[in-house]
Amino acid sequence: MGRLQDKIAVITGAAKGIGYETWNKLADHIKTNYGRIDILVNNAGILATETTQNIETTTLAQWRTVQQVNVEGVFMGCRMAVGMMKETGGSIINISSTAGIVGTSMLVAYGASKGAVRLLTKCVALHCAQHRYGIRCNSVHPGPIETDMGDALLGLQNYVDGPNLESKWETMRRRIPTGNSGQASDIAACILFLASDDSKHMTGSELVVDGGMTAN
């Protein structure tokens, strides 16, 4: 308790697909009502817009939509936050994915977008460090997490022994070294760590939260 006492934080992603985060209006709202921003969590993202997403079936429309939300949205959020934090410092946390580290044949657009977020994070971190802004920028890379997006992810995968969602989760858990799928609280704990001064010497880093899948 108290690790974020008196901090001003913005977390994107609650809209569940209902339109753009209007960054200029948001910046004006923050300046008018709070005066500053200390923490930005770029959490907004989508998995897919169609039922398949491999290199042969992904349409240009799906590719562009996924990049627009997952990459451009994070870019715009980082740009806004850096502009507002450069005098006072702060922490930017970008939510990527293990799909941005390890290739996945059936997530070509999503994987590419999350790989872009991973490298964008490092570029922002270096820029802020070189200018001594006191802004840290790190990324979080969840594996399979039991959320609506996690359910959608399994819907894109063809498990022969997974005719329903629960069976698909059971199959997924057998692929995870720890034997457990992640919970939203696991990711929240990592975000809290990166948002707080507990991680004050971390920037350009990536926290992988996947039960050991990418280590296997």
KOLDRENKE-990043 format. One record per residue: x, y, z of N, C-alpha, C, O in turn; residue number from 1. Coordinates in steps of 0.1 Angstrom, whole numbers, plus 2048, in hexadecimal, padded with zeros to 3 digits. Atoms other than C-alpha are relative to their C-alpha. Example, Ala and Ser with C-alpha at 12.3 -4.5 7.8 and 13.67 -1.06 7.14 Angstrom:
BEGIN
809:7F4:800:87B:7D3:84E:809:80C:800:813:80C:807:1 .
7F7:7F5:800:889:7F5:847:7F8:80B:808:7FD:816:809:2 .
//
This chain:
BEGIN
808:7F4:800:800:800:800:809:80C:800:813:80D:806:1 .
7F8:7F4:800:80C:823:7F9:80B:801:7F6:811:80C:7F5:2 .
7F5:800:80A:824:81A:7DD:7FD:80A:7F5:806:80F:7EF:3 .
803:7F6:80B:811:831:7C5:7F8:80C:806:7F1:813:800:4 .
807:7F5:7F9:805:84A:7DF:802:80E:7F9:80D:812:7F6:5 .
800:7F2:806:7FC:86C:7CF:805:800:7F2:808:80A:7EC:6 .
7FC:801:80E:805:85F:7AC:7F4:802:7F7:7E9:7FE:7FA:7 .
80A:7FF:80B:7F1:868:78D:802:7F6:7F5:80D:7F7:7EF:8 .
7FE:80B:80A:7EC:84A:777:7F5:800:7F6:7E9:803:7F8:9 .
80A:802:80B:7DB:844:755:802:7F2:7FC:80D:7ED:7F9:10 .
800:80E:805:7D2:821:74B:7F7:7FF:7F4:7EB:801:7F6:11 .
808:802:80C:7C5:81A:728:7FB:7F2:7FF:801:7E9:805:12 .
804:80E:803:7B1:7FC:71D:7F2:7FC:805:7ED:7F1:803:13 .
80D:803:7FA:790:7FE:730:7F5:800:7F7:7EA:7FB:7F9:14 .
80B:7FE:809:77C:807:712:7FB:7F4:7F9:7F0:7F4:7F4:15 .
804:80C:807:77B:7E4:703:7FC:802:7F2:7F1:7FD:7ED:16 .
803:7FE:80F:77C:7F0:6DF:7F7:80B:7FD:7F4:80D:7F1:17 .
809:7F5:803:765:80E:6E2:808:80D:7FC:809:816:805:18 .
7FA:7F4:805:778:827:6CD:80E:803:805:814:7FC:80D:19 .
7F2:7FC:7FD:79A:839:6D0:800:807:80E:7F7:80D:813:20 .
7FC:7F7:7F5:7AA:846:6EF:804:80D:7F9:80E:80D:7F1:21 .
7FD:7F3:807:7AB:86C:6E4:80B:806:809:808:80D:813:22 .
7F5:7FC:7F8:7CE:874:6F1:801:80F:803:805:812:80E:23 .
7FE:7F1:7FD:7CE:89A:6ED:7F5:804:80A:7F9:80C:813:24 .
80A:7FC:7F6:7AD:89D:700:803:7FA:80D:801:801:818:25 .
7FC:806:7F3:7BA:885:71A:80B:809:807:80A:80B:813:26 .
7F6:7F8:7FB:7D9:89A:71E:7FB:80D:806:7FF:811:811:27 .
806:7F3:7FB:7C5:8BA:722:7F8:7FD:80D:7F8:806:816:28 .
808:803:7F4:7AE:8A9:73B:809:7FE:80C:806:803:817:29 .
7F6:802:7F5:7CC:89E:750:806:80D:805:807:80F:811:30 .
7FA:7F3:7FC:7DC:8C0:74F:7F7:809:808:7FA:80F:812:31 .
80A:7F8:7FA:7BC:8D1:759:7FC:7FB:80E:7FB:803:817:32 .
805:805:7F3:7B2:8BA:775:80B:7FB:80A:808:7FB:816:33 .
7F6:806:7F7:7D3:8AB:782:80D:807:7FF:815:807:808:34 .
7F4:7F9:801:7EF:8C0:775:80C:7F8:7FA:815:7FE:7F5:35 .
7F5:808:804:806:8A3:76D:7FB:7F2:7FE:7F0:7EE:802:36 .
802:80E:800:808:87E:766:80D:7F9:804:818:7FD:800:37 .
7F5:807:7FB:81F:866:778:802:7F2:7FA:80D:7ED:7F9:38 .
800:80E:804:816:844:76A:7F7:7FF:7F4:7EC:804:7F4:39 .
809:804:80B:809:839:748:801:7F1:7FE:80C:7EC:7FC:40 .
800:80E:804:7FF:815:742:7F9:7FE:7F3:7EC:800:7F2:41 .
805:802:80E:7FA:80E:71D:7FB:7F2:7FF:802:7E9:7FB:42 .
806:80D:7FF:7E2:7F1:721:7F6:7FC:7F4:7F3:7F1:7F2:43 .
80A:803:80A:7CA:7F5:704:806:7F8:7F5:811:7FA:7F0:44 .
7FB:808:80B:7CD:7DB:6E9:7F5:7F6:7FB:7EB:7F4:802:45 .
80A:80A:805:7BA:7C2:6D3:809:7F4:7FB:814:7F6:7F7:46 .
7F9:80C:805:7C3:79F:6C8:7FE:7FE:7F1:807:7FB:7EA:47 .
803:802:80E:7B1:79C:6A6:7F3:806:7FD:7EB:80A:806:48 .
80D:7FB:805:794:7A8:691:7F9:7F5:7F8:7EE:7F6:7F4:49 .
805:80B:808:78F:787:67E:803:7F3:807:80A:7F3:811:50 .
7FF:80D:7F9:78E:762:686:80D:7F9:7FE:810:7EF:805:51 .
7F3:806:802:7B0:75A:678:80A:80B:7FE:807:816:7FB:52 .
7F6:7F5:801:7D1:76C:678:80E:7FA:7FE:818:7FC:805:53 .
7F3:805:804:7ED:759:667:804:808:7F3:7FC:810:7EE:54 .
7FB:7F8:80B:802:767:64A:7F8:7FE:7F3:7F8:807:7EB:55 .
807:803:80C:7EC:757:630:7F2:806:800:7EB:809:7F6:56 .
80E:7FC:7FF:7CA:762:63E:7FE:80E:805:7F3:813:804:57 .
801:7F2:7FB:7D1:784:64E:7FE:80A:7F6:806:80C:7ED:58 .
803:7F5:809:7C1:7A0:63B:808:80C:804:80C:80E:80F:59 .
7F9:7F3:7FD:7D2:7C2:638:7F7:808:809:7FD:80F:812:60 .
809:7F9:7F7:7B3:7D0:649:803:7FC:80F:804:804:818:61 .
7FD:805:7F2:7B9:7BA:668:80E:804:805:80F:809:810:62 .
7F3:7FC:7FC:7DE:7C1:668:801:80E:804:807:812:80E:63 .
800:7F2:7FD:7D9:7E6:667:7F9:804:80D:7FD:80C:815:64 .
807:7FD:7F4:7BF:7E6:682:807:7FC:80D:808:804:817:65 .
7F9:804:7F5:7D4:7D2:69A:80C:809:803:80F:80C:80E:66 .
7F4:7F7:7FE:7F3:7E8:694:7FB:80E:805:802:814:80D:67 .
805:7F3:7FC:7DE:807:698:7FD:801:80F:801:80B:815:68 .
803:800:7F2:7D1:7FE:6BA:80C:7FD:808:80F:804:812:69 .
7F6:805:7F7:7EE:7EB:6C8:80D:808:7FF:815:809:809:70 .
7F4:7F9:802:80B:7FF:6BA:7FE:80F:800:805:817:808:71 .
802:7F2:801:7FF:822:6B1:7FA:805:80D:7FE:810:812:72 .
805:7FC:7F3:7EB:824:6D1:80A:801:80B:80A:80B:812:73 .
7F5:800:7F6:809:81C:6E6:80A:80C:7FD:80F:813:806:74 .
7F7:7F5:804:81F:835:6D2:7FA:80D:804:801:815:80A:75 .
806:7F3:7FD:806:851:6D7:7FF:802:80F:801:80D:814:76 .
800:7FF:7F2:803:849:6FC:80E:804:805:80F:80C:80E:77 .
7F2:7FD:7FC:829:849:700:803:80E:7FD:80A:815:805:78 .
7FD:7F2:804:82C:86A:6ED:7F9:80A:80A:800:814:80E:79 .
807:7F7:7F7:812:87A:703:806:800:80E:809:80B:814:80 .
7FA:801:7F3:821:86D:723:80E:807:801:810:80E:80B:81 .
7F3:7FA:7FF:844:877:71B:7FF:810:800:806:816:807:82 .
801:7F2:801:839:89A:712:7FB:806:80E:7FF:811:812:83 .
805:7FB:7F3:827:89D:734:809:7FD:80C:809:804:816:84 .
7F7:804:7F5:841:88B:749:80E:805:800:815:804:80A:85 .
7F2:7FD:801:861:89A:73D:805:80A:80A:811:80A:80D:86 .
7FC:7F6:7F6:862:8B5:758:800:7F9:80E:807:7FE:817:87 .
802:805:7F3:857:89F:775:804:7F1:801:805:7EC:80D:88 .
7FD:80E:800:860:87B:76B:7F4:7F8:801:7E9:7FD:803:89 .
80C:809:800:84A:85C:76B:803:7F3:7FB:80F:7F0:7F8:90 .
7FE:80D:805:845:839:761:7F6:7FC:7F5:7EA:7FE:7F7:91 .
808:805:80B:837:82B:740:801:7F1:800:80C:7EC:7FF:92 .
800:80F:801:82C:807:73F:7F8:7FC:7F4:7EC:7FF:7F4:93 .
807:804:80C:823:7F8:71E:7FE:7F1:801:807:7E9:803:94 .
803:80E:7FF:811:7D7:71D:802:7F9:7F2:7FB:7FC:7E9:95 .
7FD:807:80C:820:7C1:702:7FA:7F1:802:7EF:7F0:806:96 .
805:80E:7FF:81D:79A:701:80C:7F7:7FD:816:7FC:7F8:97 .
7F6:80A:804:832:77B:6FF:800:7FE:7F1:80A:7F9:7EB:98 .
801:801:80E:826:77B:6DB:808:80A:7F9:80B:809:7ED:99 .
7F6:7F6:806:83D:799:6D6:80E:7FC:802:817:803:7FE:100 .
7F2:805:7FD:85B:784:6E1:802:7F3:7F8:80C:7F1:7F2:101 .
800:80D:807:853:762:6D2:7F6:7FF:7F5:7EA:803:7F7:102 .
809:801:80B:844:75C:6B0:7F4:7F7:802:7F6:7EC:808:103 .
80C:809:800:821:74E:6AD:7F9:800:7F3:7F5:80B:7EE:104 .
805:800:80E:815:743:68B:7F2:805:7FE:7EF:80A:7F3:105 .
80E:7FC:802:7F1:74A:691:7FC:80E:805:7F1:811:807:106 .
802:7F2:7FB:7F6:76D:69F:809:80A:7F9:810:811:800:107 .
7F6:7F8:807:80A:77E:684:7FE:80F:802:808:816:805:108 .
802:7F1:7FE:7FA:7A1:688:802:804:80E:808:80E:811:109 .
7FF:7FD:7F1:7F7:7A0:6AE:80F:7FF:804:814:807:80B:110 .
7F2:802:7FC:81B:792:6B2:808:80C:7FB:811:811:803:111 .
7F8:7F5:806:829:7AD:69B:7FE:80D:808:807:814:80B:112 .
803:7F4:7F9:817:7C8:6AE:806:800:80E:80B:80A:813:113 .
7FA:801:7F3:823:7BC:6D0:80F:800:800:815:805:809:114 .
7F2:7FE:802:846:7B9:6C3:804:80E:7FE:80E:813:803:115 .
7FE:7F2:802:844:7DD:6B8:7FF:808:80E:807:811:810:116 .
801:7FA:7F3:838:7E7:6DB:80D:7FD:809:811:806:810:117 .
7F4:803:7F9:856:7D5:6EA:80C:809:7FC:813:80E:805:118 .
7F5:7F7:804:86F:7E9:6D5:7FD:80F:802:806:816:805:119 .
804:7F2:7FD:85C:809:6D8:803:804:80E:808:80F:811:120 .
7FD:7FE:7F2:85F:806:6FD:80F:803:803:812:80D:80A:121 .
7F1:7FE:7FF:885:804:6FB:804:80D:7FA:80D:814:800:122 .
7FD:7F3:806:887:821:6E4:7FC:80C:808:804:815:80A:123 .
805:7F5:7F7:872:837:6FB:809:801:80C:80D:80B:811:124 .
7F7:801:7F4:887:82B:719:80D:807:7FE:812:80F:806:125 .
7F3:7FA:803:8A8:835:708:7FF:80F:7FE:807:816:803:126 .
802:7F2:803:89B:856:6FC:7FF:808:80D:805:812:80F:127 .
802:7F9:7F3:88F:860:71F:80C:800:809:80F:80A:810:128 .
7F4:801:7F8:8AF:854:730:80A:809:7FA:811:810:802:129 .
7F6:7F7:806:8C5:867:717:7FD:80E:803:807:816:804:130 .
804:7F2:7FD:8B2:887:71E:7FE:802:80F:7FB:80E:812:131 .
801:7FE:7F1:8B2:881:744:7F2:805:804:7F1:80E:80C:132 .
80E:7FB:7FD:88C:885:745:7FB:7F9:80D:7F1:7FE:813:133 .
806:807:7F4:888:86D:763:7F4:7F8:7FD:7EC:7F5:806:134 .
80B:808:804:86F:859:74F:805:7F2:7FD:80F:7F0:7F5:135 .
7FD:80E:802:871:833:750:7F5:7FA:7F7:7EA:7FE:7F8:136 .
809:806:809:861:81E:735:803:7F1:7FF:80E:7ED:7FA:137 .
7FE:80E:800:85D:7F8:738:7F4:7F9:7FA:7E9:7FF:7F9:138 .
80B:808:806:848:7DD:728:7FD:7F3:809:806:7EE:80F:139 .
805:80C:7F9:834:7C0:737:7FB:7F6:7F5:7F4:7FA:7EC:140 .
803:80A:80A:830:79F:723:7F9:7F5:806:7FF:7EB:80A:141 .
808:80B:7FB:814:789:72E:800:7F4:7F7:800:7F6:7EB:142 .
803:80B:807:810:766:723:7F1:7FE:800:7EA:808:801:143 .
80F:803:7FF:7ED:755:723:7FA:804:80D:7FE:7FF:817:144 .
806:7FB:7F4:7D8:768:73C:7F1:7FE:7FF:7EB:800:7F4:145 .
80F:804:800:7B4:75E:746:7F8:80D:800:7F3:811:80B:146 .
808:7F4:802:7A3:77D:738:7F8:7FE:7F4:7F9:7F4:7ED:147 .
808:801:80D:78B:784:71B:80A:7FF:7F4:807:7F7:7EB:148 .
7F6:802:80C:7AA:788:704:806:7F3:801:809:7ED:7F6:149 .
7FB:80D:7FF:7B8:768:711:7F7:7F6:7FA:7FB:7EC:7F3:150 .
80A:808:806:798:757:708:800:801:7F1:7FE:7F7:7EA:151 .
800:7FD:80E:799:767:6E6:80C:7F9:7F9:80C:7F4:7EE:152 .
7F4:806:805:7BD:75B:6E1:7FE:7F1:7FE:802:7EB:7F4:153 .
802:80E:801:7B3:737:6E8:7F6:7FD:7F5:7F6:7F2:7EE:154 .
80A:802:80B:796:73B:6CF:807:800:7F3:801:7FA:7E9:155 .
7F9:800:80C:7B0:741:6B4:809:7F4:7FE:80F:7F2:7F4:156 .
7F7:80B:800:7C4:722:6BD:7F7:7F3:7FE:7EC:7F2:803:157 .
807:80D:803:7BA:6FF:6B0:806:7F5:808:80F:7EE:803:158 .
7FB:80B:7F8:7BF:6E6:6CC:7F7:7F4:7FD:7EA:7F5:7FE:159 .
809:80C:803:7B3:6C3:6C2:7F9:7FB:80C:7EE:7F5:80B:160 .
807:805:7F4:7AB:6BB:6E6:7F9:80B:808:7F6:80A:814:161 .
806:7F5:7F9:79B:6DC:6EE:7F3:805:7F9:7F3:80F:7F3:162 .
80C:7FC:806:777:6DD:6E1:7F9:80C:806:7F1:813:7FF:163 .
806:7F5:7FA:76C:6F7:6FA:80A:809:807:816:804:808:164 .
7F6:7F6:7FB:77C:715:70B:807:7FA:80C:814:7FC:80D:165 .
7F9:806:7F4:783:703:72D:80A:7F5:7FC:815:7F5:802:166 .
7F7:80A:804:793:6E6:71B:80C:806:7F9:817:801:7FB:167 .
7F4:7F9:806:7A9:6FE:707:809:806:80B:815:806:809:168 .
7F8:7FA:7F5:7B4:70F:727:808:7F4:807:814:7F6:80B:169 .
7F9:80C:7FA:7BD:6EC:736:80C:7FC:7F7:816:7F9:7FC:170 .
7F5:803:809:7D1:6E5:717:80B:80A:800:817:807:800:171 .
7F7:7F5:7FF:7E2:707:719:809:7FE:80D:815:800:80D:172 .
7F9:801:7F3:7EB:701:73E:80B:7F5:800:815:7F5:806:173 .
7F6:80A:801:7FD:6E1:735:80C:804:7F8:817:7FE:7F9:174 .
7F5:7FB:807:813:6F5:71E:809:80A:808:814:80D:805:175 .
7F9:7F7:7F7:81D:70D:73A:808:7F9:80A:803:7F1:812:176 .
7F7:808:7F6:83B:701:74F:7FB:800:80E:7FC:7F6:815:177 .
805:800:7F2:82B:70C:770:7F3:7F9:801:7EF:7F5:80C:178 .
80D:807:800:80A:6FB:766:7F5:809:803:7E9:804:805:179 .
80B:7F7:7FD:7F6:71A:76D:7FF:80B:7F6:80A:810:7F1:180 .
802:7F4:808:7E7:735:757:801:80C:808:7FE:80C:814:181 .
7FF:7F3:7F8:7EC:759:761:7F3:806:803:7E9:804:7FC:182 .
80B:7F8:7FC:7D3:76F:772:803:80F:7FD:80E:813:7FD:183 .
7FE:7F2:802:7CD:794:76C:808:806:80C:80F:810:80A:184 .
7F9:7FB:7F5:7DA:79A:78F:80F:7FF:7FF:817:806:805:185 .
7F1:802:802:7FC:78C:785:806:80B:7F8:811:810:7FB:186 .
7FC:7F5:808:7FF:7A7:76B:7FF:80D:807:808:816:806:187 .
802:7F4:7F8:7F2:7C2:782:80C:802:80A:810:80D:80C:188 .
7F5:7FF:7F7:80D:7BA:79B:80D:805:7FA:815:80C:7FF:189 .
7F5:7FB:807:828:7BF:781:7FF:80E:7FC:809:816:7FD:190 .
802:7F2:803:819:7DF:776:802:809:80C:809:814:80B:191 .
7FE:7F9:7F3:818:7EB:79A:80F:802:803:814:80D:807:192 .
7F2:7FF:7FD:83D:7E3:79E:807:80A:7F6:80F:812:7FB:193 .
7F9:7F7:809:847:7F6:77E:7FB:80E:802:802:817:7FE:194 .
805:7F3:7FE:831:813:787:806:807:80C:807:813:80D:195 .
7FB:7FB:7F3:840:817:7AA:80F:802:7FF:816:7FF:7F6:196 .
7F1:7FD:7FF:863:822:7B5:808:7F3:803:814:7F3:803:197 .
7F9:80D:7FE:86B:7FD:7BC:808:7FD:7F4:812:7F5:7F5:198 .
7F9:803:80C:876:7FC:798:807:80C:7FA:809:80D:7EE:199 .
7FA:7F4:804:888:81D:797:80C:7FF:7F7:810:809:7F0:200 .
7F4:802:808:8A7:80F:786:7FD:7F7:7F4:806:7F3:7ED:201 .
804:808:80B:893:7FD:76B:7FB:809:7F5:7F1:810:7F7:202 .
806:7FA:80C:88D:80B:748:805:7F9:7F4:810:7F4:7F3:203 .
7FD:808:80C:88C:7FB:726:7FF:7F1:803:804:7E9:7FA:204 .
801:80E:7FC:885:7DA:738:7F3:7FA:7FC:7E9:801:7F9:205 .
80C:807:803:86C:7BF:731:7FD:7F6:80A:806:7ED:80D:206 .
803:80A:7F6:85A:7AB:74B:7F7:7F6:7F9:7EC:7F9:7F4:207 .
807:80B:806:84E:789:73E:7F8:7F9:80B:7FE:7F5:815:208 .
808:806:7F6:831:77A:751:7F8:7F5:7F9:7ED:7F7:7F5:209 .
805:80A:808:82A:759:741:801:7F2:806:7FF:7E8:7FF:210 .
7FF:80E:7FB:82F:73C:759:80C:7F8:7FB:80C:7EC:7FC:211 .
7F4:807:805:850:734:748:7FF:7FB:7F2:808:7F4:7ED:212 .
802:804:80E:842:72F:725:80C:804:7F6:810:7FB:7EF:213 .
7F5:7FB:809:85D:744:713:80E:7FB:804:817:7FC:7FD:214 .
7F4:806:7FB:878:733:728:802:7F2:7FC:80D:7EC:7FD:215 .
800:80E:802:86F:711:71D:806:7FD:7F2:807:7F1:7EE:216 .
//
